[in-house]
């Protein structure tokens, strides 16, 4: 199982900048940033309605989704839940 975090964001989004700062030293799983203005089709296909939106995935499958600024502890708890035996 390969977990990664997809982070939907936009350059003009203040909360996205806050989330970016929080994720600066996050190295629990890889983080894939996706700009919704440059990747509108992908954002639409993923049903992204607001930014920031974080989607924890196992390969291609969505495990968990958060909209708005999300504390790192919440993300890490979800990762622990999925990776603990």
N, CA, C and O of each residue as an XYZ file, in Angstrom:
340
protein
N       0.848     -1.171      0.000
C       0.000      0.000      0.000
C       0.897      1.237      0.000
O       1.757      1.394      0.867
N       0.686      2.104     -0.973
C       1.463      3.323     -1.092
C       0.549      4.518     -0.884
O      -0.239      4.871     -1.762
N       0.660      5.133      0.276
C      -0.157      6.306      0.563
C       0.525      7.564      0.054
O       1.750      7.676      0.081
N      -0.283      8.512     -0.412
C       0.204      9.842     -0.746
C      -0.937     10.834     -0.531
O      -2.110     10.461     -0.501
N      -0.572     12.078     -0.386
C      -1.521     13.140     -0.103
C      -1.562     14.085     -1.295
O      -0.542     14.664     -1.669
N      -2.736     14.243     -1.891
C      -2.910     15.177     -2.998
C      -3.472     16.463     -2.409
O      -4.494     16.455     -1.723
N      -2.789     17.562     -2.687
C      -3.164     18.852     -2.109
C      -3.633     19.771     -3.234
O      -2.828     20.264     -4.024
N      -4.950     19.996     -3.297
C      -5.517     20.911     -4.281
C      -5.453     22.318     -3.712
O      -5.879     22.569     -2.585
N      -4.911     23.237     -4.513
C      -4.643     24.592     -4.045
C      -4.737     25.563     -5.206
O      -4.910     25.168     -6.359
N      -4.619     26.858     -4.876
C      -4.581     27.906     -5.889
C      -3.654     29.004     -5.393
O      -3.542     29.243     -4.190
N      -2.998     29.663     -6.323
C      -2.051     30.726     -5.992
C      -2.720     31.866     -5.222
O      -2.101     32.458     -4.338
N      -3.958     32.175     -5.544
C      -4.682     33.304     -4.962
C      -5.328     32.978     -3.610
O      -5.944     33.850     -2.997
N      -5.194     31.748     -3.146
C      -5.906     31.252     -1.965
C      -5.101     31.451     -0.677
O      -4.066     30.812     -0.487
N      -5.573     32.330      0.201
C      -4.911     32.572      1.487
C      -4.848     31.339      2.370
O      -3.775     31.024      2.884
N      -5.970     30.613      2.572
C      -5.916     29.391      3.378
C      -4.955     28.338      2.800
O      -4.363     27.560      3.549
N      -4.802     28.316      1.466
C      -3.860     27.380      0.839
C      -2.430     27.688      1.278
O      -1.634     26.778      1.506
N      -2.116     28.965      1.392
C      -0.777     29.369      1.840
C      -0.554     28.941      3.298
O       0.548     28.539      3.673
N      -1.614     29.032      4.115
C      -1.523     28.565      5.501
C      -1.273     27.054      5.539
O      -0.434     26.571      6.299
N      -2.022     26.311      4.701
C      -1.862     24.857      4.657
C      -0.465     24.496      4.163
O       0.161     23.572      4.683
N       0.021     25.220      3.163
C       1.370     24.984      2.630
C       2.415     25.130      3.729
O       3.318     24.302      3.850
N       2.291     26.181      4.522
C       3.236     26.418      5.622
C       3.191     25.259      6.616
O       4.230     24.826      7.114
N       1.991     24.758      6.906
C       1.845     23.647      7.844
C       2.488     22.365      7.295
O       3.014     21.552      8.055
N       2.439     22.198      5.988
C       2.955     20.974      5.366
C       4.429     21.074      4.978
O       4.993     20.127      4.429
N       5.049     22.211      5.261
C       6.428     22.458      4.859
C       7.389     21.336      5.257
O       8.204     20.906      4.441
N       7.304     20.866      6.481
C       8.212     19.819      6.975
C       7.530     18.465      7.110
O       8.047     17.568      7.776
N       6.386     18.319      6.484
C       5.621     17.069      6.540
C       6.288     16.050      5.635
O       6.416     16.275      4.431
N       6.712     14.935      6.202
C       7.373     13.922      5.389
C       6.858     12.520      5.682
O       7.524     11.530      5.380
N       5.675     12.442      6.267
C       5.094     11.140      6.590
C       4.738     10.368      5.326
O       5.007      9.171      5.226
N       4.132     11.056      4.364
C       3.832     10.486      3.047
C       4.141     11.566      2.003
O       4.178     12.750      2.337
N       4.362     11.174      0.755
C       4.591     12.182     -0.281
C       3.364     13.077     -0.467
O       2.225     12.618     -0.369
N       3.615     14.357     -0.736
C       2.548     15.334     -0.972
C       2.638     15.779     -2.428
O       3.690     16.210     -2.898
N       1.517     15.666     -3.128
C       1.443     16.061     -4.539
C       0.588     17.323     -4.656
O      -0.635     17.240     -4.544
N       1.199     18.483     -4.877
C       0.409     19.701     -5.040
C      -0.231     19.767     -6.430
O       0.404     19.442     -7.434
N      -1.492     20.192     -6.470
C      -2.201     20.350     -7.734
C      -2.858     21.724     -7.725
O      -3.716     22.002     -6.888
N      -2.456     22.577     -8.654
C      -3.045     23.902     -8.793
C      -4.359     23.756     -9.554
O      -4.373     23.266    -10.684
N      -5.465     24.181     -8.938
C      -6.771     23.991     -9.578
C      -6.963     24.861    -10.810
O      -7.766     24.527    -11.681
N      -6.243     25.963    -10.896
C      -6.360     26.817    -12.077
C      -5.635     26.203    -13.270
O      -6.082     26.343    -14.409
N      -4.524     25.527    -13.017
C      -3.757     24.886    -14.085
C      -4.275     23.485    -14.409
O      -4.022     22.962    -15.494
N      -4.997     22.882    -13.467
C      -5.480     21.506    -13.627
C      -6.969     21.424    -13.304
O      -7.399     20.620    -12.477
N      -7.746     22.273    -13.973
C      -9.178     22.371    -13.680
C      -9.923     21.063    -13.947
O     -10.829     20.707    -13.195
N      -9.559     20.357    -14.989
C     -10.242     19.106    -15.312
C      -9.993     18.072    -14.216
O     -10.921     17.392    -13.777
N      -8.756     17.956    -13.779
C      -8.433     17.013    -12.704
C      -9.189     17.375    -11.429
O      -9.736     16.497    -10.762
N      -9.223     18.661    -11.090
C      -9.939     19.104     -9.890
C     -11.427     18.787    -10.003
O     -12.045     18.348     -9.033
N     -11.995     19.004    -11.168
C     -13.411     18.691    -11.385
C     -13.655     17.198    -11.276
O     -14.625     16.771    -10.650
N     -12.789     16.406    -11.876
C     -12.935     14.946    -11.810
C     -12.841     14.432    -10.373
O     -13.464     13.428    -10.028
N     -12.073     15.111     -9.552
C     -11.924     14.718     -8.145
C     -12.990     15.362     -7.255
O     -12.962     15.195     -6.035
N     -13.921     16.089     -7.855
C     -15.018     16.739     -7.132
C     -14.513     17.747     -6.097
O     -15.069     17.857     -5.004
N     -13.468     18.471     -6.449
C     -12.930     19.511     -5.569
C     -13.824     20.734     -5.709
O     -13.972     21.276     -6.804
N     -14.423     21.171     -4.597
C     -15.362     22.290     -4.609
C     -14.796     23.529     -3.931
O     -15.311     24.631     -4.116
N     -13.731     23.351     -3.142
C     -13.116     24.463     -2.408
C     -11.647     24.127     -2.198
O     -11.245     22.964     -2.235
N     -10.866     25.160     -1.979
C      -9.448     24.957     -1.694
C      -9.101     25.608     -0.368
O      -9.693     26.626     -0.011
N      -8.168     25.052      0.358
C      -7.457     23.817      0.042
C      -8.327     22.580      0.280
O      -9.162     22.548      1.183
N      -8.108     21.579     -0.546
C      -8.680     20.254     -0.347
C      -7.523     19.276     -0.342
O      -6.676     19.290     -1.235
N      -7.498     18.431      0.668
C      -6.471     17.396      0.787
C      -7.145     16.043      0.630
O      -8.181     15.782      1.242
N      -6.555     15.188     -0.191
C      -7.093     13.849     -0.383
C      -5.977     12.842     -0.122
O      -4.959     12.825     -0.814
N      -6.189     12.013      0.878
C      -5.254     10.926      1.173
C      -5.649      9.750      0.298
O      -6.795      9.301      0.311
N      -4.676      9.257     -0.467
C      -4.954      8.168     -1.406
C      -4.025      6.984     -1.172
O      -2.888      7.131     -0.725
N      -4.544      5.821     -1.487
C      -3.765      4.592     -1.559
C      -3.708      4.266     -3.046
O      -4.689      3.796     -3.622
N      -2.571      4.512     -3.655
C      -2.447      4.416     -5.103
C      -3.502      5.329     -5.728
O      -3.372      6.549     -5.623
N      -4.536      4.795     -6.370
C      -5.516      5.646     -7.037
C      -6.806      5.828     -6.244
O      -7.684      6.578     -6.670
N      -6.939      5.155     -5.098
C      -8.198      5.171     -4.370
C      -8.190      6.178     -3.231
O      -7.227      6.275     -2.471
N      -9.282      6.925     -3.130
C      -9.421      7.904     -2.056
C      -9.703      7.199     -0.730
O     -10.584      6.345     -0.636
N      -8.940      7.575      0.284
C      -9.115      7.022      1.626
C      -9.805      8.036      2.532
O     -10.729      7.701      3.273
N      -9.345      9.267      2.458
C      -9.849     10.324      3.341
C      -9.762     11.651      2.592
O      -8.909     11.834      1.723
N     -10.666     12.581      2.949
C     -10.695     13.898      2.302
C     -10.954     14.960      3.368
O     -11.776     14.784      4.267
N     -10.219     16.073      3.235
C     -10.417     17.224      4.116
C     -10.518     18.475      3.260
O      -9.763     18.641      2.302
N     -11.440     19.348      3.603
C     -11.576     20.633      2.927
C     -11.330     21.730      3.948
O     -11.839     21.677      5.067
N     -10.547     22.720      3.552
C     -10.167     23.785      4.466
C      -8.829     23.470      5.104
O      -8.266     22.396      4.892
N      -8.329     24.398      5.878
C      -7.035     24.218      6.535
C      -7.177     23.074      7.546
O      -8.017     23.121      8.445
N      -6.344     22.056      7.380
C      -6.435     20.844      8.193
C      -5.180     20.695      9.039
O      -4.070     20.735      8.509
N      -5.339     20.522     10.353
C      -4.170     20.336     11.210
C      -3.388     19.070     10.833
O      -3.971     18.054     10.455
N      -2.091     19.153     10.942
C      -1.224     18.016     10.622
C      -1.583     16.801     11.467
O      -1.536     15.673     10.977
N      -1.938     17.017     12.726
C      -2.286     15.898     13.616
C      -3.468     15.095     13.068
O      -3.499     13.872     13.201
N      -4.427     15.766     12.461
C      -5.586     15.082     11.883
C      -5.145     14.199     10.718
O      -5.589     13.058     10.587
N      -4.276     14.734      9.884
C      -3.771     13.972      8.733
C      -2.958     12.777      9.214
O      -3.135     11.664      8.720
N      -2.074     13.001     10.170
C      -1.237     11.917     10.682
C      -2.062     10.840     11.376
O      -1.739      9.657     11.271
N      -3.124     11.230     12.086
C      -4.002     10.225     12.708
C      -4.637      9.322     11.665
O      -4.717      8.108     11.857
N      -5.090      9.908     10.557
C      -5.691      9.106      9.479
C      -4.666      8.177      8.858
O      -4.967      7.020      8.563
N      -3.451      8.682      8.657
C      -2.387      7.842      8.095
C      -2.067      6.697      9.053
O      -1.915      5.553      8.623
N      -1.966      6.994     10.327
C      -1.691      5.951     11.330
C      -2.786      4.893     11.323
O      -2.505      3.699     11.425
N      -4.034      5.334     11.202
C      -5.161      4.408     11.180
C      -5.062      3.420     10.021
O      -5.402      2.246     10.166
N      -4.590      3.908      8.860
C      -4.498      3.073      7.663
C      -3.214      2.252      7.601
O      -3.156      1.253      6.884
N      -2.190      2.657      8.339
C      -0.917      1.931      8.235
C      -0.637      1.045      9.439
O       0.292      0.239      9.411
N      -1.430      1.185     10.496
C      -1.214      0.356     11.689
C      -1.746     -1.059     11.428
O      -2.787     -1.236     10.795
N      -1.017     -2.054     11.924
C      -1.479     -3.447     11.696
C      -2.757     -3.767     12.436
O      -3.261     -4.886     12.342
